[in-house]
Amino acid sequence: MSYTGLVYDLLVGFLLMWRKTFWLGLATTLFFHSCNKFIFNIGVFPQLMIVSTTIYFDADWPRWLFHYIFHPRTPYKPYPSVPFAKTSARSLSLREIVMLVIAVSFLLHQTLLPLRHHLHEGDVEWTEV
């Protein structure tokens, strides 16, 4: 089992990145993490890894899925893509600057002084309760 997991971990990224083997990589990911869930019962890690596989999907997959669910009879037309080199930067609005400052402050605070140590007494590790 351990060698199979090793081979899976070493190959799955390449399978998911190449369009011809994407579906094989997705199937092996679902199988591997489902087996981990039922055999080892290691908490929410397998579900998180299955969901994180969506990183390898096309960028417009949420829009495609929404269209497929609510407009199944009409063909999906993706937005035309613009190369990154041809895009130009825009200045941020005051609201966006305030939100950015709040988000960076929160992340910095969580990095330097994690809240979990102050919100819960005892062991601060996640107990899934």
Backbone atoms as SQL, in Angstrom:
CREATE TABLE atoms (id INTEGER PRIMARY KEY, chain TEXT, resi INTEGER, resn TEXT, atom TEXT, x REAL, y REAL, z REAL);
INSERT INTO atoms VALUES
  (1, 'A', 1, 'MET', 'N', 0.821, -1.200, 0.000),
  (2, 'A', 1, 'MET', 'CA', 0.000, 0.000, 0.000),
  (3, 'A', 1, 'MET', 'C', 0.859, 1.256, 0.000),
  (4, 'A', 2, 'SER', 'N', 1.937, 1.225, 0.770),
  (5, 'A', 2, 'SER', 'CA', 2.755, 2.430, 0.874),
  (6, 'A', 2, 'SER', 'C', 3.450, 2.735, -0.453),
  (7, 'A', 3, 'TYR', 'N', 3.898, 1.709, -1.170),
  (8, 'A', 3, 'TYR', 'CA', 4.543, 1.948, -2.465),
  (9, 'A', 3, 'TYR', 'C', 3.528, 2.424, -3.505),
  (10, 'A', 4, 'THR', 'N', 2.316, 1.918, -3.435),
  (11, 'A', 4, 'THR', 'CA', 1.265, 2.392, -4.347),
  (12, 'A', 4, 'THR', 'C', 0.976, 3.867, -4.082),
  (13, 'A', 5, 'GLY', 'N', 0.907, 4.251, -2.808),
  (14, 'A', 5, 'GLY', 'CA', 0.701, 5.660, -2.467),
  (15, 'A', 5, 'GLY', 'C', 1.841, 6.524, -2.943),
  (16, 'A', 6, 'LEU', 'N', 3.068, 6.004, -2.839),
  (17, 'A', 6, 'LEU', 'CA', 4.244, 6.736, -3.315),
  (18, 'A', 6, 'LEU', 'C', 4.177, 6.954, -4.823),
  (19, 'A', 7, 'VAL', 'N', 3.853, 5.907, -5.560),
  (20, 'A', 7, 'VAL', 'CA', 3.750, 6.015, -7.022),
  (21, 'A', 7, 'VAL', 'C', 2.634, 6.980, -7.404),
  (22, 'A', 8, 'TYR', 'N', 1.502, 6.876, -6.706),
  (23, 'A', 8, 'TYR', 'CA', 0.394, 7.803, -6.963),
  (24, 'A', 8, 'TYR', 'C', 0.839, 9.244, -6.751),
  (25, 'A', 9, 'ASP', 'N', 1.463, 9.521, -5.603),
  (26, 'A', 9, 'ASP', 'CA', 1.887, 10.892, -5.283),
  (27, 'A', 9, 'ASP', 'C', 2.886, 11.436, -6.298),
  (28, 'A', 10, 'LEU', 'N', 3.761, 10.575, -6.801),
  (29, 'A', 10, 'LEU', 'CA', 4.765, 11.024, -7.762),
  (30, 'A', 10, 'LEU', 'C', 4.196, 11.257, -9.154),
  (31, 'A', 11, 'LEU', 'N', 3.133, 10.546, -9.522),
  (32, 'A', 11, 'LEU', 'CA', 2.618, 10.628, -10.888),
  (33, 'A', 11, 'LEU', 'C', 1.376, 11.485, -11.064),
  (34, 'A', 12, 'VAL', 'N', 0.563, 11.638, -10.031),
  (35, 'A', 12, 'VAL', 'CA', -0.750, 12.253, -10.214),
  (36, 'A', 12, 'VAL', 'C', -0.673, 13.705, -10.687),
  (37, 'A', 13, 'GLY', 'N', 0.301, 14.451, -10.236),
  (38, 'A', 13, 'GLY', 'CA', 0.419, 15.840, -10.688),
  (39, 'A', 13, 'GLY', 'C', 0.631, 15.934, -12.187),
  (40, 'A', 14, 'PHE', 'N', 1.477, 15.057, -12.714),
  (41, 'A', 14, 'PHE', 'CA', 1.729, 15.040, -14.154),
  (42, 'A', 14, 'PHE', 'C', 0.496, 14.561, -14.914),
  (43, 'A', 15, 'LEU', 'N', -0.205, 13.580, -14.367),
  (44, 'A', 15, 'LEU', 'CA', -1.430, 13.101, -15.018),
  (45, 'A', 15, 'LEU', 'C', -2.477, 14.202, -15.096),
  (46, 'A', 16, 'LEU', 'N', -2.608, 14.983, -14.035),
  (47, 'A', 16, 'LEU', 'CA', -3.616, 16.039, -14.006),
  (48, 'A', 16, 'LEU', 'C', -3.244, 17.237, -14.882),
  (49, 'A', 17, 'MET', 'N', -1.956, 17.486, -15.071),
  (50, 'A', 17, 'MET', 'CA', -1.544, 18.647, -15.869),
  (51, 'A', 17, 'MET', 'C', -1.629, 18.394, -17.366),
  (52, 'A', 18, 'TRP', 'N', -1.576, 17.154, -17.798),
  (53, 'A', 18, 'TRP', 'CA', -1.600, 16.843, -19.221),
  (54, 'A', 18, 'TRP', 'C', -3.032, 16.515, -19.625),
  (55, 'A', 19, 'ARG', 'N', -3.569, 17.243, -20.608),
  (56, 'A', 19, 'ARG', 'CA', -4.974, 17.116, -20.980),
  (57, 'A', 19, 'ARG', 'C', -5.361, 15.693, -21.389),
  (58, 'A', 20, 'LYS', 'N', -4.443, 14.966, -22.020),
  (59, 'A', 20, 'LYS', 'CA', -4.763, 13.608, -22.481),
  (60, 'A', 20, 'LYS', 'C', -4.950, 12.622, -21.329),
  (61, 'A', 21, 'THR', 'N', -4.301, 12.857, -20.211),
  (62, 'A', 21, 'THR', 'CA', -4.402, 11.929, -19.082),
  (63, 'A', 21, 'THR', 'C', -5.133, 12.544, -17.889),
  (64, 'A', 22, 'PHE', 'N', -5.776, 13.678, -18.105),
  (65, 'A', 22, 'PHE', 'CA', -6.449, 14.372, -17.003),
  (66, 'A', 22, 'PHE', 'C', -7.493, 13.482, -16.333),
  (67, 'A', 23, 'TRP', 'N', -8.341, 12.830, -17.146),
  (68, 'A', 23, 'TRP', 'CA', -9.420, 12.032, -16.578),
  (69, 'A', 23, 'TRP', 'C', -8.885, 10.815, -15.832),
  (70, 'A', 24, 'LEU', 'N', -7.778, 10.253, -16.284),
  (71, 'A', 24, 'LEU', 'CA', -7.142, 9.159, -15.554),
  (72, 'A', 24, 'LEU', 'C', -6.629, 9.666, -14.199),
  (73, 'A', 25, 'GLY', 'N', -5.999, 10.829, -14.189),
  (74, 'A', 25, 'GLY', 'CA', -5.523, 11.417, -12.944),
  (75, 'A', 25, 'GLY', 'C', -6.654, 11.737, -11.988),
  (76, 'A', 26, 'LEU', 'N', -7.765, 12.238, -12.520),
  (77, 'A', 26, 'LEU', 'CA', -8.917, 12.547, -11.676),
  (78, 'A', 26, 'LEU', 'C', -9.508, 11.273, -11.092),
  (79, 'A', 27, 'ALA', 'N', -9.625, 10.224, -11.897),
  (80, 'A', 27, 'ALA', 'CA', -10.166, 8.950, -11.409),
  (81, 'A', 27, 'ALA', 'C', -9.261, 8.346, -10.334),
  (82, 'A', 28, 'THR', 'N', -7.952, 8.388, -10.559),
  (83, 'A', 28, 'THR', 'CA', -7.043, 7.835, -9.553),
  (84, 'A', 28, 'THR', 'C', -7.073, 8.670, -8.265),
  (85, 'A', 29, 'THR', 'N', -7.245, 9.975, -8.393),
  (86, 'A', 29, 'THR', 'CA', -7.352, 10.826, -7.209),
  (87, 'A', 29, 'THR', 'C', -8.588, 10.485, -6.397),
  (88, 'A', 30, 'LEU', 'N', -9.723, 10.349, -7.072),
  (89, 'A', 30, 'LEU', 'CA', -10.953, 9.991, -6.366),
  (90, 'A', 30, 'LEU', 'C', -10.826, 8.622, -5.702),
  (91, 'A', 31, 'PHE', 'N', -10.250, 7.659, -6.410),
  (92, 'A', 31, 'PHE', 'CA', -10.084, 6.318, -5.856),
  (93, 'A', 31, 'PHE', 'C', -9.128, 6.323, -4.664),
  (94, 'A', 32, 'PHE', 'N', -7.978, 6.954, -4.836),
  (95, 'A', 32, 'PHE', 'CA', -6.952, 6.958, -3.796),
  (96, 'A', 32, 'PHE', 'C', -7.462, 7.607, -2.509),
  (97, 'A', 33, 'HIS', 'N', -8.054, 8.780, -2.631),
  (98, 'A', 33, 'HIS', 'CA', -8.492, 9.487, -1.429),
  (99, 'A', 33, 'HIS', 'C', -9.743, 8.868, -0.818),
  (100, 'A', 34, 'SER', 'N', -10.591, 8.254, -1.632),
  (101, 'A', 34, 'SER', 'CA', -11.737, 7.522, -1.074),
  (102, 'A', 34, 'SER', 'C', -11.254, 6.316, -0.279),
  (103, 'A', 35, 'CYS', 'N', -10.257, 5.605, -0.810),
  (104, 'A', 35, 'CYS', 'CA', -9.681, 4.476, -0.064),
  (105, 'A', 35, 'CYS', 'C', -9.069, 4.955, 1.246),
  (106, 'A', 36, 'ASN', 'N', -8.357, 6.078, 1.206),
  (107, 'A', 36, 'ASN', 'CA', -7.775, 6.613, 2.440),
  (108, 'A', 36, 'ASN', 'C', -8.854, 6.925, 3.473),
  (109, 'A', 37, 'LYS', 'N', -9.977, 7.453, 3.012),
  (110, 'A', 37, 'LYS', 'CA', -11.059, 7.802, 3.937),
  (111, 'A', 37, 'LYS', 'C', -11.624, 6.561, 4.609),
  (112, 'A', 38, 'PHE', 'N', -11.861, 5.511, 3.828),
  (113, 'A', 38, 'PHE', 'CA', -12.531, 4.341, 4.385),
  (114, 'A', 38, 'PHE', 'C', -11.575, 3.371, 5.081),
  (115, 'A', 39, 'ILE', 'N', -10.342, 3.305, 4.635),
  (116, 'A', 39, 'ILE', 'CA', -9.399, 2.370, 5.248),
  (117, 'A', 39, 'ILE', 'C', -8.757, 2.961, 6.494),
  (118, 'A', 40, 'PHE', 'N', -8.239, 4.180, 6.372),
  (119, 'A', 40, 'PHE', 'CA', -7.459, 4.761, 7.469),
  (120, 'A', 40, 'PHE', 'C', -8.248, 5.722, 8.347),
  (121, 'A', 41, 'ASN', 'N', -9.377, 6.231, 7.862),
  (122, 'A', 41, 'ASN', 'CA', -10.204, 7.172, 8.620),
  (123, 'A', 41, 'ASN', 'C', -9.350, 8.302, 9.207),
  (124, 'A', 42, 'ILE', 'N', -8.746, 9.085, 8.324),
  (125, 'A', 42, 'ILE', 'CA', -7.818, 10.133, 8.749),
  (126, 'A', 42, 'ILE', 'C', -8.459, 11.517, 8.760),
  (127, 'A', 43, 'GLY', 'N', -9.736, 11.577, 9.074),
  (128, 'A', 43, 'GLY', 'CA', -10.394, 12.869, 9.216),
  (129, 'A', 43, 'GLY', 'C', -10.843, 13.445, 7.883),
  (130, 'A', 44, 'VAL', 'N', -10.752, 14.763, 7.764),
  (131, 'A', 44, 'VAL', 'CA', -11.256, 15.454, 6.581),
  (132, 'A', 44, 'VAL', 'C', -10.204, 15.595, 5.481),
  (133, 'A', 45, 'PHE', 'N', -9.008, 15.108, 5.697),
  (134, 'A', 45, 'PHE', 'CA', -7.938, 15.272, 4.713),
  (135, 'A', 45, 'PHE', 'C', -8.310, 14.724, 3.334),
  (136, 'A', 46, 'PRO', 'N', -8.865, 13.514, 3.213),
  (137, 'A', 46, 'PRO', 'CA', -9.208, 13.028, 1.872),
  (138, 'A', 46, 'PRO', 'C', -10.224, 13.922, 1.150),
  (139, 'A', 47, 'GLN', 'N', -11.236, 14.410, 1.879),
  (140, 'A', 47, 'GLN', 'CA', -12.209, 15.289, 1.238),
  (141, 'A', 47, 'GLN', 'C', -11.562, 16.592, 0.779),
  (142, 'A', 48, 'LEU', 'N', -10.678, 17.135, 1.610),
  (143, 'A', 48, 'LEU', 'CA', -9.986, 18.370, 1.226),
  (144, 'A', 48, 'LEU', 'C', -9.128, 18.157, -0.018),
  (145, 'A', 49, 'MET', 'N', -8.478, 17.021, -0.107),
  (146, 'A', 49, 'MET', 'CA', -7.630, 16.750, -1.269),
  (147, 'A', 49, 'MET', 'C', -8.463, 16.537, -2.524),
  (148, 'A', 50, 'ILE', 'N', -9.615, 15.904, -2.399),
  (149, 'A', 50, 'ILE', 'CA', -10.493, 15.736, -3.558),
  (150, 'A', 50, 'ILE', 'C', -10.981, 17.095, -4.043),
  (151, 'A', 51, 'VAL', 'N', -11.390, 17.948, -3.116),
  (152, 'A', 51, 'VAL', 'CA', -11.859, 19.288, -3.498),
  (153, 'A', 51, 'VAL', 'C', -10.710, 20.119, -4.063),
  (154, 'A', 52, 'SER', 'N', -9.519, 19.983, -3.515),
  (155, 'A', 52, 'SER', 'CA', -8.392, 20.774, -4.012),
  (156, 'A', 52, 'SER', 'C', -7.942, 20.347, -5.398),
  (157, 'A', 53, 'THR', 'N', -8.409, 19.211, -5.873),
  (158, 'A', 53, 'THR', 'CA', -8.095, 18.772, -7.228),
  (159, 'A', 53, 'THR', 'C', -8.685, 19.738, -8.259),
  (160, 'A', 54, 'THR', 'N', -9.678, 20.522, -7.869),
  (161, 'A', 54, 'THR', 'CA', -10.273, 21.473, -8.806),
  (162, 'A', 54, 'THR', 'C', -9.273, 22.537, -9.256),
  (163, 'A', 55, 'ILE', 'N', -8.135, 22.638, -8.591),
  (164, 'A', 55, 'ILE', 'CA', -7.089, 23.560, -9.029),
  (165, 'A', 55, 'ILE', 'C', -6.633, 23.204, -10.445),
  (166, 'A', 56, 'TYR', 'N', -6.702, 21.934, -10.785),
  (167, 'A', 56, 'TYR', 'CA', -6.246, 21.466, -12.092),
  (168, 'A', 56, 'TYR', 'C', -7.317, 21.592, -13.178),
  (169, 'A', 57, 'PHE', 'N', -8.538, 21.958, -12.822),
  (170, 'A', 57, 'PHE', 'CA', -9.603, 22.117, -13.812),
  (171, 'A', 57, 'PHE', 'C', -9.361, 23.374, -14.642),
  (172, 'A', 58, 'ASP', 'N', -10.081, 23.490, -15.754),
  (173, 'A', 58, 'ASP', 'CA', -10.026, 24.720, -16.537),
  (174, 'A', 58, 'ASP', 'C', -10.505, 25.884, -15.677),
  (175, 'A', 59, 'ALA', 'N', -10.024, 27.066, -15.971),
  (176, 'A', 59, 'ALA', 'CA', -10.317, 28.227, -15.132),
  (177, 'A', 59, 'ALA', 'C', -11.801, 28.585, -15.107),
  (178, 'A', 60, 'ASP', 'N', -12.535, 28.263, -16.152),
  (179, 'A', 60, 'ASP', 'CA', -13.947, 28.640, -16.202),
  (180, 'A', 60, 'ASP', 'C', -14.885, 27.501, -15.799),
  (181, 'A', 61, 'TRP', 'N', -14.392, 26.495, -15.085),
  (182, 'A', 61, 'TRP', 'CA', -15.261, 25.367, -14.743),
  (183, 'A', 61, 'TRP', 'C', -16.447, 25.746, -13.870),
  (184, 'A', 62, 'PRO', 'N', -16.336, 26.705, -12.922),
  (185, 'A', 62, 'PRO', 'CA', -17.551, 27.049, -12.162),
  (186, 'A', 62, 'PRO', 'C', -18.624, 27.682, -13.055),
  (187, 'A', 63, 'ARG', 'N', -18.217, 28.505, -14.003),
  (188, 'A', 63, 'ARG', 'CA', -19.161, 29.129, -14.922),
  (189, 'A', 63, 'ARG', 'C', -19.793, 28.065, -15.826),
  (190, 'A', 64, 'TRP', 'N', -18.976, 27.118, -16.284),
  (191, 'A', 64, 'TRP', 'CA', -19.482, 26.036, -17.125),
  (192, 'A', 64, 'TRP', 'C', -20.490, 25.187, -16.353),
  (193, 'A', 65, 'LEU', 'N', -20.168, 24.836, -15.097),
  (194, 'A', 65, 'LEU', 'CA', -21.063, 24.022, -14.286),
  (195, 'A', 65, 'LEU', 'C', -22.380, 24.742, -14.036),
  (196, 'A', 66, 'PHE', 'N', -22.320, 26.028, -13.708),
  (197, 'A', 66, 'PHE', 'CA', -23.530, 26.818, -13.500),
  (198, 'A', 66, 'PHE', 'C', -24.390, 26.822, -14.766),
  (199, 'A', 67, 'HIS', 'N', -23.740, 27.019, -15.915),
  (200, 'A', 67, 'HIS', 'CA', -24.463, 27.023, -17.194),
  (201, 'A', 67, 'HIS', 'C', -25.070, 25.654, -17.474),
  (202, 'A', 68, 'TYR', 'N', -24.318, 24.598, -17.209),
  (203, 'A', 68, 'TYR', 'CA', -24.796, 23.242, -17.460),
  (204, 'A', 68, 'TYR', 'C', -25.997, 22.891, -16.585),
  (205, 'A', 69, 'ILE', 'N', -26.024, 23.371, -15.350),
  (206, 'A', 69, 'ILE', 'CA', -27.129, 23.069, -14.436),
  (207, 'A', 69, 'ILE', 'C', -28.373, 23.878, -14.780),
  (208, 'A', 70, 'PHE', 'N', -28.216, 25.181, -15.028),
  (209, 'A', 70, 'PHE', 'CA', -29.371, 26.048, -15.205),
  (210, 'A', 70, 'PHE', 'C', -29.794, 26.274, -16.655),
  (211, 'A', 71, 'HIS', 'N', -28.921, 25.976, -17.610),
  (212, 'A', 71, 'HIS', 'CA', -29.247, 26.136, -19.027),
  (213, 'A', 71, 'HIS', 'C', -28.747, 24.918, -19.808),
  (214, 'A', 72, 'PRO', 'N', -29.239, 23.727, -19.515),
  (215, 'A', 72, 'PRO', 'CA', -28.662, 22.526, -20.124),
  (216, 'A', 72, 'PRO', 'C', -28.900, 22.404, -21.626),
  (217, 'A', 73, 'ARG', 'N', -29.916, 23.083, -22.158),
  (218, 'A', 73, 'ARG', 'CA', -30.222, 22.925, -23.575),
  (219, 'A', 73, 'ARG', 'C', -29.421, 23.857, -24.484),
  (220, 'A', 74, 'THR', 'N', -28.861, 24.909, -23.936),
  (221, 'A', 74, 'THR', 'CA', -28.098, 25.849, -24.757),
  (222, 'A', 74, 'THR', 'C', -26.609, 25.541, -24.657),
  (223, 'A', 75, 'PRO', 'N', -25.895, 25.696, -25.759),
  (224, 'A', 75, 'PRO', 'CA', -24.447, 25.413, -25.705),
  (225, 'A', 75, 'PRO', 'C', -23.704, 26.472, -24.892),
  (226, 'A', 76, 'TYR', 'N', -22.663, 26.025, -24.228),
  (227, 'A', 76, 'TYR', 'CA', -21.853, 26.927, -23.411),
  (228, 'A', 76, 'TYR', 'C', -20.859, 27.658, -24.295),
  (229, 'A', 77, 'LYS', 'N', -20.803, 28.983, -24.161),
  (230, 'A', 77, 'LYS', 'CA', -19.858, 29.800, -24.914),
  (231, 'A', 77, 'LYS', 'C', -18.910, 30.477, -23.934),
  (232, 'A', 78, 'PRO', 'N', -17.671, 30.029, -23.860),
  (233, 'A', 78, 'PRO', 'CA', -16.734, 30.663, -22.923),
  (234, 'A', 78, 'PRO', 'C', -16.382, 32.074, -23.364),
  (235, 'A', 79, 'TYR', 'N', -16.012, 32.898, -22.396),
  (236, 'A', 79, 'TYR', 'CA', -15.559, 34.238, -22.704),
  (237, 'A', 79, 'TYR', 'C', -14.239, 34.157, -23.460),
  (238, 'A', 80, 'PRO', 'N', -14.016, 35.067, -24.408),
  (239, 'A', 80, 'PRO', 'CA', -12.712, 35.044, -25.093),
  (240, 'A', 80, 'PRO', 'C', -11.596, 35.404, -24.116),
  (241, 'A', 81, 'SER', 'N', -10.530, 34.653, -24.184),
  (242, 'A', 81, 'SER', 'CA', -9.427, 34.908, -23.259),
  (243, 'A', 81, 'SER', 'C', -8.491, 35.969, -23.831),
  (244, 'A', 82, 'VAL', 'N', -7.947, 36.775, -22.949),
  (245, 'A', 82, 'VAL', 'CA', -7.010, 37.827, -23.316),
  (246, 'A', 82, 'VAL', 'C', -5.660, 37.467, -22.711),
  (247, 'A', 83, 'PRO', 'N', -4.605, 37.471, -23.503),
  (248, 'A', 83, 'PRO', 'CA', -3.291, 37.154, -22.937),
  (249, 'A', 83, 'PRO', 'C', -2.926, 38.113, -21.805),
  (250, 'A', 84, 'PHE', 'N', -2.261, 37.583, -20.800),
  (251, 'A', 84, 'PHE', 'CA', -1.901, 38.390, -19.638),
  (252, 'A', 84, 'PHE', 'C', -1.032, 39.580, -20.032),
  (253, 'A', 85, 'ALA', 'N', -0.173, 39.408, -21.023),
  (254, 'A', 85, 'ALA', 'CA', 0.729, 40.487, -21.442),
  (255, 'A', 85, 'ALA', 'C', -0.036, 41.681, -22.019),
  (256, 'A', 86, 'LYS', 'N', -1.263, 41.449, -22.502),
  (257, 'A', 86, 'LYS', 'CA', -2.032, 42.539, -23.112),
  (258, 'A', 86, 'LYS', 'C', -2.964, 43.235, -22.125),
  (259, 'A', 87, 'THR', 'N', -3.000, 42.769, -20.893),
  (260, 'A', 87, 'THR', 'CA', -3.836, 43.421, -19.899),
  (261, 'A', 87, 'THR', 'C', -3.058, 44.554, -19.236),
  (262, 'A', 88, 'SER', 'N', -3.800, 45.522, -18.753),
  (263, 'A', 88, 'SER', 'CA', -3.140, 46.650, -18.093),
  (264, 'A', 88, 'SER', 'C', -3.635, 46.740, -16.649),
  (265, 'A', 89, 'ALA', 'N', -2.785, 47.237, -15.798),
  (266, 'A', 89, 'ALA', 'CA', -3.141, 47.384, -14.388),
  (267, 'A', 89, 'ALA', 'C', -4.047, 48.590, -14.212),
  (268, 'A', 90, 'ARG', 'N', -4.915, 48.512, -13.246),
  (269, 'A', 90, 'ARG', 'CA', -5.790, 49.639, -12.931),
  (270, 'A', 90, 'ARG', 'C', -5.543, 50.040, -11.491),
  (271, 'A', 91, 'SER', 'N', -5.882, 51.258, -11.168),
  (272, 'A', 91, 'SER', 'CA', -5.700, 51.706, -9.786),
  (273, 'A', 91, 'SER', 'C', -6.862, 51.186, -8.934),
  (274, 'A', 92, 'LEU', 'N', -6.569, 50.924, -7.665),
  (275, 'A', 92, 'LEU', 'CA', -7.577, 50.401, -6.758),
  (276, 'A', 92, 'LEU', 'C', -8.453, 51.524, -6.221),
  (277, 'A', 93, 'SER', 'N', -9.724, 51.201, -5.990),
  (278, 'A', 93, 'SER', 'CA', -10.629, 52.170, -5.375),
  (279, 'A', 93, 'SER', 'C', -10.346, 52.220, -3.873),
  (280, 'A', 94, 'LEU', 'N', -10.905, 53.203, -3.210),
  (281, 'A', 94, 'LEU', 'CA', -10.712, 53.351, -1.765),
  (282, 'A', 94, 'LEU', 'C', -11.247, 52.116, -1.029),
  (283, 'A', 95, 'ARG', 'N', -12.381, 51.622, -1.451),
  (284, 'A', 95, 'ARG', 'CA', -12.960, 50.432, -0.820),
  (285, 'A', 95, 'ARG', 'C', -12.022, 49.232, -0.972),
  (286, 'A', 96, 'GLU', 'N', -11.445, 49.045, -2.147),
  (287, 'A', 96, 'GLU', 'CA', -10.530, 47.930, -2.376),
  (288, 'A', 96, 'GLU', 'C', -9.254, 48.068, -1.546),
  (289, 'A', 97, 'ILE', 'N', -8.780, 49.278, -1.391),
  (290, 'A', 97, 'ILE', 'CA', -7.590, 49.510, -0.566),
  (291, 'A', 97, 'ILE', 'C', -7.888, 49.172, 0.890),
  (292, 'A', 98, 'VAL', 'N', -9.053, 49.606, 1.387),
  (293, 'A', 98, 'VAL', 'CA', -9.434, 49.312, 2.769),
  (294, 'A', 98, 'VAL', 'C', -9.558, 47.806, 2.972),
  (295, 'A', 99, 'MET', 'N', -10.192, 47.100, 2.043),
  (296, 'A', 99, 'MET', 'CA', -10.341, 45.647, 2.155),
  (297, 'A', 99, 'MET', 'C', -8.987, 44.951, 2.104),
  (298, 'A', 100, 'LEU', 'N', -8.095, 45.442, 1.272),
  (299, 'A', 100, 'LEU', 'CA', -6.758, 44.870, 1.181),
  (300, 'A', 100, 'LEU', 'C', -5.991, 45.064, 2.488),
  (301, 'A', 101, 'VAL', 'N', -6.088, 46.240, 3.072),
  (302, 'A', 101, 'VAL', 'CA', -5.412, 46.514, 4.346),
  (303, 'A', 101, 'VAL', 'C', -5.981, 45.614, 5.448),
  (304, 'A', 102, 'ILE', 'N', -7.306, 45.449, 5.476),
  (305, 'A', 102, 'ILE', 'CA', -7.929, 44.580, 6.479),
  (306, 'A', 102, 'ILE', 'C', -7.477, 43.137, 6.293),
  (307, 'A', 103, 'ALA', 'N', -7.470, 42.642, 5.057),
  (308, 'A', 103, 'ALA', 'CA', -7.075, 41.257, 4.797),
  (309, 'A', 103, 'ALA', 'C', -5.611, 41.018, 5.151),
  (310, 'A', 104, 'VAL', 'N', -4.736, 41.931, 4.766),
  (311, 'A', 104, 'VAL', 'CA', -3.312, 41.771, 5.080),
  (312, 'A', 104, 'VAL', 'C', -3.090, 41.865, 6.583),
  (313, 'A', 105, 'SER', 'N', -3.791, 42.772, 7.259),
  (314, 'A', 105, 'SER', 'CA', -3.661, 42.892, 8.712),
  (315, 'A', 105, 'SER', 'C', -4.124, 41.616, 9.405),
  (316, 'A', 106, 'PHE', 'N', -5.231, 41.053, 8.949),
  (317, 'A', 106, 'PHE', 'CA', -5.740, 39.813, 9.542),
  (318, 'A', 106, 'PHE', 'C', -4.751, 38.668, 9.335),
  (319, 'A', 107, 'LEU', 'N', -4.238, 38.519, 8.118),
  (320, 'A', 107, 'LEU', 'CA', -3.277, 37.446, 7.849),
  (321, 'A', 107, 'LEU', 'C', -1.991, 37.627, 8.637),
  (322, 'A', 108, 'LEU', 'N', -1.535, 38.847, 8.745),
  (323, 'A', 108, 'LEU', 'CA', -0.338, 39.110, 9.531),
  (324, 'A', 108, 'LEU', 'C', -0.574, 38.789, 11.004),
  (325, 'A', 109, 'HIS', 'N', -1.729, 39.186, 11.517),
  (326, 'A', 109, 'HIS', 'CA', -2.076, 38.892, 12.911),
  (327, 'A', 109, 'HIS', 'C', -2.152, 37.390, 13.136),
  (328, 'A', 110, 'GLN', 'N', -2.789, 36.649, 12.212),
  (329, 'A', 110, 'GLN', 'CA', -2.911, 35.199, 12.360),
  (330, 'A', 110, 'GLN', 'C', -1.558, 34.509, 12.259),
  (331, 'A', 111, 'THR', 'N', -0.647, 35.099, 11.511),
  (332, 'A', 111, 'THR', 'CA', 0.687, 34.519, 11.394),
  (333, 'A', 111, 'THR', 'C', 1.501, 34.760, 12.657),
  (334, 'A', 112, 'LEU', 'N', 1.417, 35.950, 13.187),
  (335, 'A', 112, 'LEU', 'CA', 2.223, 36.291, 14.354),
  (336, 'A', 112, 'LEU', 'C', 1.601, 35.849, 15.676),
  (337, 'A', 113, 'LEU', 'N', 0.293, 35.899, 15.782),
  (338, 'A', 113, 'LEU', 'CA', -0.380, 35.590, 17.038),
  (339, 'A', 113, 'LEU', 'C', -1.684, 34.837, 16.731),
  (340, 'A', 114, 'PRO', 'N', -1.613, 33.539, 16.548),
  (341, 'A', 114, 'PRO', 'CA', -2.821, 32.784, 16.168),
  (342, 'A', 114, 'PRO', 'C', -3.939, 32.907, 17.189),
  (343, 'A', 115, 'LEU', 'N', -5.140, 33.143, 16.701),
  (344, 'A', 115, 'LEU', 'CA', -6.303, 33.300, 17.580),
  (345, 'A', 115, 'LEU', 'C', -6.697, 32.011, 18.272),
  (346, 'A', 116, 'ARG', 'N', -6.425, 30.878, 17.665),
  (347, 'A', 116, 'ARG', 'CA', -6.903, 29.619, 18.234),
  (348, 'A', 116, 'ARG', 'C', -6.340, 29.362, 19.628),
  (349, 'A', 117, 'HIS', 'N', -5.182, 29.928, 19.929),
  (350, 'A', 117, 'HIS', 'CA', -4.607, 29.724, 21.249),
  (351, 'A', 117, 'HIS', 'C', -5.378, 30.473, 22.324),
  (352, 'A', 118, 'HIS', 'N', -6.126, 31.498, 21.928),
  (353, 'A', 118, 'HIS', 'CA', -6.839, 32.315, 22.893),
  (354, 'A', 118, 'HIS', 'C', -8.335, 32.018, 22.937),
  (355, 'A', 119, 'LEU', 'N', -8.866, 31.399, 21.881),
  (356, 'A', 119, 'LEU', 'CA', -10.298, 31.136, 21.831),
  (357, 'A', 119, 'LEU', 'C', -10.700, 29.837, 22.513),
  (358, 'A', 120, 'HIS', 'N', -9.794, 28.870, 22.571),
  (359, 'A', 120, 'HIS', 'CA', -10.132, 27.561, 23.108),
  (360, 'A', 120, 'HIS', 'C', -9.156, 27.184, 24.219),
  (361, 'A', 121, 'GLU', 'N', -9.701, 26.672, 25.296),
  (362, 'A', 121, 'GLU', 'CA', -8.847, 26.219, 26.389),
  (363, 'A', 121, 'GLU', 'C', -8.354, 24.807, 26.092),
  (364, 'A', 122, 'GLY', 'N', -7.232, 24.474, 26.621),
  (365, 'A', 122, 'GLY', 'CA', -6.690, 23.132, 26.444),
  (366, 'A', 122, 'GLY', 'C', -5.949, 22.994, 25.125),
  (367, 'A', 123, 'ASP', 'N', -6.041, 21.789, 24.566),
  (368, 'A', 123, 'ASP', 'CA', -5.333, 21.483, 23.326),
  (369, 'A', 123, 'ASP', 'C', -5.896, 22.309, 22.182),
  (370, 'A', 124, 'VAL', 'N', -5.019, 22.969, 21.405),
  (371, 'A', 124, 'VAL', 'CA', -5.480, 23.857, 20.345),
  (372, 'A', 124, 'VAL', 'C', -5.586, 23.156, 18.995),
  (373, 'A', 125, 'GLU', 'N', -5.241, 21.872, 18.929),
  (374, 'A', 125, 'GLU', 'CA', -5.352, 21.167, 17.660),
  (375, 'A', 125, 'GLU', 'C', -6.814, 20.920, 17.341),
  (376, 'A', 126, 'TRP', 'N', -7.117, 20.783, 16.057),
  (377, 'A', 126, 'TRP', 'CA', -8.463, 20.586, 15.599),
  (378, 'A', 126, 'TRP', 'C', -8.933, 19.191, 16.002),
  (379, 'A', 127, 'THR', 'N', -10.062, 19.102, 16.689),
  (380, 'A', 127, 'THR', 'CA', -10.557, 17.812, 17.162),
  (381, 'A', 127, 'THR', 'C', -11.747, 17.317, 16.366),
  (382, 'A', 128, 'GLU', 'N', -12.193, 18.051, 15.343),
  (383, 'A', 128, 'GLU', 'CA', -13.324, 17.687, 14.490),
  (384, 'A', 128, 'GLU', 'C', -14.612, 17.494, 15.275),
  (385, 'A', 129, 'VAL', 'N', -14.767, 18.209, 16.343),
  (386, 'A', 129, 'VAL', 'CA', -15.986, 18.094, 17.138),
  (387, 'A', 129, 'VAL', 'C', -16.874, 19.270, 16.866);
